């Protein structure tokens, strides 16, 4: 399965000596790096000896490397970007190529790197990249998009158990002090139980039996590790009484189903959380559609204090697109009325008429009173 990101990695590297490829653990960052540049040297900063050498003398370490280098776990060494800035301040070093793979954006970029460093994001496979022909929506959502699962032979239950265990052991310890892994796993499952809903941090804390501040720091760690990809609230400087809380979404619906104990696509088809899982599926696919092409997300959710909401609002230079998400579209439903009200309000301010979409779990595409009904299989082409 080819990654949409491949030509973007290659194109960005032609213009920038340093490209960061950022994505959660297990999405194939190093594999994509070597597909883009098969003859590059590899440095793994997850290895303690390499990390120590880098920290001891970062500028010298980089200078001794070949001209084309892939650096894995780049987020583990904060000294990396300043050292690259020092090295590339020399004009004769500008023909080097550094591809930095990490689970978090690197911070502390020096002025010397401005105009020399760009960032790209990598998430699990999108439905555009996967083979979904012949698969039902429940099969696609239940499996998820992690390359290691789709391309390997391990059962989903075994693969996700190993993935979460590795995440707790390696990734989480860099972000937050967790003394009780079992309690944190319970927190993960509680977060999964809110995926697709408005974030309720107090409810998470009560369910797991931890302090509100602990739940807040744990959730921040999950966001930093890209385990959670929340939908920010829509903002407008002149509009009052808008809800500012984010909507919670997990990274991957396969991982979400595993955390919820859903053991098969058939079990998902009858699960009470199926609608919310579909919400997360749509959100993650729209994010992938933007991020995998090197574009900024431009995505949010809209909700006012009367409870009226639009599941996804997309804004770019061409205008606004409002999207409702429903397993089964219903004519005259409250979601369509809210979508129409949001569109009318934006038009009243002189904005172009917003595009109105309803994304559903069926296979039929049609128009209904100015609203496009879009089947789930067409998600990848909605906001390219």
C-alpha positions in Angstrom: 0.0 0.0 0.0 1.5 3.3 -1.1 1.5 6.4 1.2 0.1 9.6 -0.1 2.8 11.4 1.8 5.6 9.9 -0.3 5.8 12.6 -3.0 5.4 15.3 -0.5 8.4 14.1 1.6 10.5 14.0 -1.5 9.3 17.4 -2.8 9.8 19.1 0.6 13.3 17.6 0.9 14.3 19.2 -2.4 13.6 22.7 -1.0 14.5 22.2 2.7 17.7 20.7 4.1 15.7 19.6 7.2 12.3 18.0 7.1 10.5 16.7 10.2 8.1 13.8 9.7 5.9 13.8 12.8 3.4 11.1 13.7 2.4 8.7 16.5 4.2 5.5 17.2 3.5 2.7 14.8 2.5 4.6 11.6 5.6 3.8 9.6 7.7 7.0 9.7 11.0 5.3 9.2 9.6 3.0 6.5 8.3 6.0 4.6 11.6 7.8 5.1 13.6 5.0 3.5 11.0 4.6 0.7 11.6 8.2 -0.1 15.4 8.0 0.2 16.5 4.4 0.1 20.2 5.0 0.4 20.1 7.3 3.4 22.1 6.6 6.6 20.0 5.8 9.7 20.5 7.1 13.2 18.2 5.8 15.9 18.0 8.1 18.9 15.9 5.5 20.8 19.2 3.7 21.2 20.9 5.0 24.4 24.4 5.0 22.9 23.4 7.0 19.9 21.4 9.4 22.1 24.4 9.9 24.4 26.8 10.6 21.6 24.4 13.1 20.2 24.0 14.9 23.5 27.7 14.9 24.3 28.7 16.7 21.1 25.7 17.4 18.8 27.4 19.6 16.2 30.3 17.2 15.8 28.0 14.2 15.7 26.0 15.7 12.9 29.0 16.9 10.9 30.4 13.4 10.8 27.3 11.9 9.3 26.8 11.2 5.6 25.2 13.8 3.4 21.7 12.1 3.5 20.5 11.0 6.9 17.3 9.7 8.5 17.2 10.3 12.3 14.6 8.3 14.2 13.1 9.3 17.5 14.3 12.8 16.9 12.1 14.2 19.6 14.2 12.4 22.2 17.1 15.0 21.9 16.1 18.7 22.3 19.7 19.7 21.3 19.1 18.4 17.8 17.6 21.5 16.2 20.1 24.0 17.6 22.9 21.8 16.4 21.4 21.6 12.9 21.1 25.4 12.9 24.8 25.7 13.7 25.8 23.2 11.0 23.6 24.6 8.3 24.7 28.2 9.0 27.6 27.2 6.8 26.6 27.6 3.1 28.7 24.6 2.1 26.6 22.3 4.3 23.3 23.3 2.7 23.3 20.4 0.3 22.9 18.0 3.2 19.5 16.3 3.7 18.2 15.5 7.2 14.8 13.7 7.6 13.8 13.8 11.3 11.2 11.2 12.3 9.5 11.7 15.7 6.3 11.3 17.6 6.2 15.0 18.6 7.2 18.3 17.0 10.7 19.4 17.9 10.9 22.6 19.9 13.5 25.3 20.2 14.1 25.9 16.5 16.9 28.5 16.2 16.8 31.5 13.9 19.5 29.9 11.7 17.0 27.2 10.7 14.2 29.5 9.5 13.5 28.8 5.9 15.6 25.6 6.1 13.2 23.4 8.1 9.7 22.2 7.3 7.3 19.8 8.9 5.0 17.1 7.6 2.6 14.8 9.5 2.0 11.1 9.1 -1.0 9.3 10.6 -2.3 5.7 10.1 -3.4 4.7 6.6 -6.4 6.6 5.3 -9.2 4.9 3.3 -7.6 6.5 0.2 -4.4 4.5 0.8 -6.1 1.3 1.9 -7.8 -1.4 -0.1 -11.4 -1.1 1.1 -13.3 -2.5 -1.9 -15.4 -5.4 -0.7 -15.2 -4.4 3.0 -18.0 -3.0 5.0 -17.8 0.2 7.0 -17.8 -1.8 10.2 -14.9 -4.0 9.0 -12.9 -0.8 8.0 -13.6 0.9 11.3 -12.9 -2.2 13.4 -9.6 -2.9 11.8 -8.3 0.7 11.7 -5.3 2.0 9.7 -2.1 1.0 11.5 0.4 -0.3 8.9 1.8 -3.0 11.2 -1.7 -4.5 11.7 -2.8 -4.2 8.1 0.4 -5.6 6.6 1.2 -8.2 9.3 -0.3 -11.5 10.4 -1.0 -10.9 14.0 -4.7 -10.9 15.1 -6.0 -7.5 16.0 -6.4 -8.3 19.7 -2.7 -9.3 20.0 -1.4 -6.4 17.9 -3.3 -3.7 19.8 -2.4 -5.2 23.1 1.3 -5.1 22.2 0.9 -1.6 20.7 -0.6 -0.2 23.9 1.9 -1.9 26.1 4.8 -0.5 24.0 3.2 3.0 24.1 2.9 2.9 27.9 6.4 1.6 28.3 8.3 3.8 25.9 6.3 6.9 24.8 4.3 7.8 27.9 7.3 7.8 30.4 8.8 10.8 28.5 5.6 12.8 29.0 4.1 12.1 32.4 5.0 10.4 35.6 2.7 7.3 35.8 3.3 5.0 38.8 0.3 2.8 38.2 0.1 1.5 34.7 -3.2 -0.3 35.3 -4.9 2.9 36.4 -3.6 4.7 33.4 -4.9 1.9 31.1 -8.3 2.4 32.8 -7.9 6.1 31.9 -7.3 5.1 28.3 -10.4 3.1 28.3 -12.4 5.9 29.8 -11.1 8.3 27.1 -12.2 5.8 24.5 -15.6 5.8 26.1 -15.8 9.6 25.4 -14.5 9.4 21.8 -16.9 11.3 19.6 -18.4 13.2 22.5 -17.7 16.6 24.0 -14.8 16.4 26.4 -15.9 16.0 30.0 -12.7 16.0 32.1 -14.5 15.8 35.4 -16.3 12.6 34.3 -13.0 11.0 33.2 -11.5 11.8 36.6 -14.5 10.4 38.5 -14.7 7.2 36.4 -11.0 6.3 37.0 -10.8 7.6 40.5 -8.1 10.2 40.1 -7.8 13.9 40.8 -9.0 16.4 38.2 -5.5 17.8 37.8 -4.1 14.3 37.2 -6.7 13.5 34.5 -5.9 16.9 32.9 -2.2 16.1 32.8 -2.7 12.6 31.5 -5.0 13.8 28.7 -2.4 16.4 27.8 0.2 13.7 27.6 -2.1 11.6 25.3 -2.5 14.7 23.0 1.2 15.3 22.9 1.8 11.7 21.9 -0.9 12.0 19.2 -2.9 9.2 20.8 -5.8 11.6 21.0 -6.7 14.0 18.1 -9.4 16.3 19.6 -11.6 18.6 17.5 -11.1 22.2 18.6 -14.2 24.4 19.0 -15.2 26.8 16.2 -14.4 30.4 17.1 -15.8 33.7 15.8 -14.8 37.1 17.3 -18.4 38.5 17.1 -20.4 35.4 18.1 -21.4 35.0 21.7 -22.5 31.9 23.7 -20.4 29.4 21.8 -19.2 26.3 23.5 -15.4 26.3 23.8 -14.8 22.7 24.8 -13.1 20.4 22.3 -14.7 17.2 21.0 -12.7 14.2 21.9 -11.5 11.7 19.3 -9.0 8.9 19.4 -6.3 8.5 16.8 -7.6 5.3 15.2 -11.0 3.5 15.3 -9.3 0.1 15.4 -7.5 1.1 18.6 -10.8 2.6 19.8 -12.7 -0.6 19.3 -10.0 -2.6 21.1 -10.1 -0.3 24.1 -13.9 -0.6 24.2 -13.7 -4.4 24.1 -15.4 -4.7 20.7 -14.2 -8.1 19.5 -15.4 -8.2 15.9 -17.0 -6.1 13.1 -20.3 -7.9 13.8 -20.1 -6.8 17.4 -19.4 -3.3 16.3 -22.5 -3.3 14.0 -24.7 -3.7 17.1 -22.7 -1.7 19.5 -24.3 1.3 21.3 -21.3 3.5 20.6 -21.2 2.8 16.9 -22.5 6.2 16.0 -19.8 7.9 18.0 -17.2 5.6 16.6 -18.3 6.7 13.1 -17.9 10.3 14.3 -14.3 9.6 15.2 -13.8 7.7 11.9 -15.0 10.7 9.9 -12.9 13.2 11.9 -9.7 11.1 11.6 -10.2 10.6 7.8 -10.7 14.3 7.2 -7.6 15.1 9.2 -5.6 12.6 7.2 -6.9 14.1 4.0 -5.4 17.4 5.0 -2.3 16.4 6.8 -1.1 13.7 4.5 -0.9 16.4 1.7 1.1 18.8 3.7 -1.9 21.2 4.4 -3.0 22.7 7.6 -6.1 21.1 9.1 -8.5 24.0 9.1 -11.0 21.8 11.0 -13.2 22.4 14.0 -16.6 21.6 15.5 -19.4 24.1 16.1 -21.7 24.1 19.2 -23.7 26.8 20.9 -25.0 26.9 24.5 -28.4 25.8 23.3 -27.0 22.5 22.2 -27.1 23.2 18.5 -24.0 21.7 16.8 -22.3 21.1 13.5 -20.0 18.1 13.7 -17.2 19.4 11.4 -16.5 22.9 10.1 -13.8 23.3 7.5 -12.4 26.7 6.6 -9.9 27.5 3.9 -9.3 30.3 1.4 -12.3 29.2 -0.7 -14.8 29.6 2.2 -16.6 27.4 4.8 -17.8 23.9 4.6 -20.2 22.6 7.3 -20.5 18.8 7.8 -22.9 16.7 9.8 -22.2 13.1 10.4 -24.9 10.5 10.7 -25.1 6.7 10.3 -28.5 7.2 8.6 -29.5 10.6 7.0 -32.9 11.8 8.1 -34.8 14.4 6.1 -35.7 17.4 8.3 -33.5 16.2 11.2 -32.2 18.7 13.7 -28.7 18.3 12.4 -29.7 19.6 9.0 -31.6 22.6 10.5 -28.5 23.5 12.5 -26.4 23.3 9.4 -28.8 25.6 7.6 -28.8 28.1 10.5 -25.0 28.2 10.6 -24.8 28.7 6.8 -27.4 31.5 7.0 -25.6 33.3 9.8 -22.3 33.2 7.8 -24.0 34.4 4.7 -25.5 37.3 6.7 -22.1 38.5 7.4 -21.2 38.7 3.7 -19.4 35.4 3.5 -19.8 33.2 0.4 -22.6 30.6 0.8 -21.1 27.7 2.8 -21.0 24.2 1.3 -23.3 21.9 3.3 -22.6 18.2 3.6 -24.0 15.3 5.4 -21.6 12.3 5.7 -23.4 9.0 6.2 -22.7 5.3 6.5 -24.5 4.3 3.2 -23.4 4.1 -0.4 -25.7 6.7 -2.1 -24.6 10.2 -3.0 -27.4 12.8 -3.7 -28.5 16.3 -3.0 -31.3 17.2 -0.6 -32.4 20.9 -0.5 -28.9 22.2 -1.0 -27.2 19.6 1.2 -24.9 17.1 -0.4 -25.3 13.6 1.1 -21.9 12.0 0.9 -21.2 8.3 1.5 -18.3 7.3 3.8 -16.2 5.9 1.0 -15.8 9.4 -0.5 -14.3 11.0 2.6 -10.8 11.1 1.1 -11.9 13.4 -1.7 -14.0 15.9 0.2 -11.4 18.5 1.3 -8.2 17.8 -0.6 
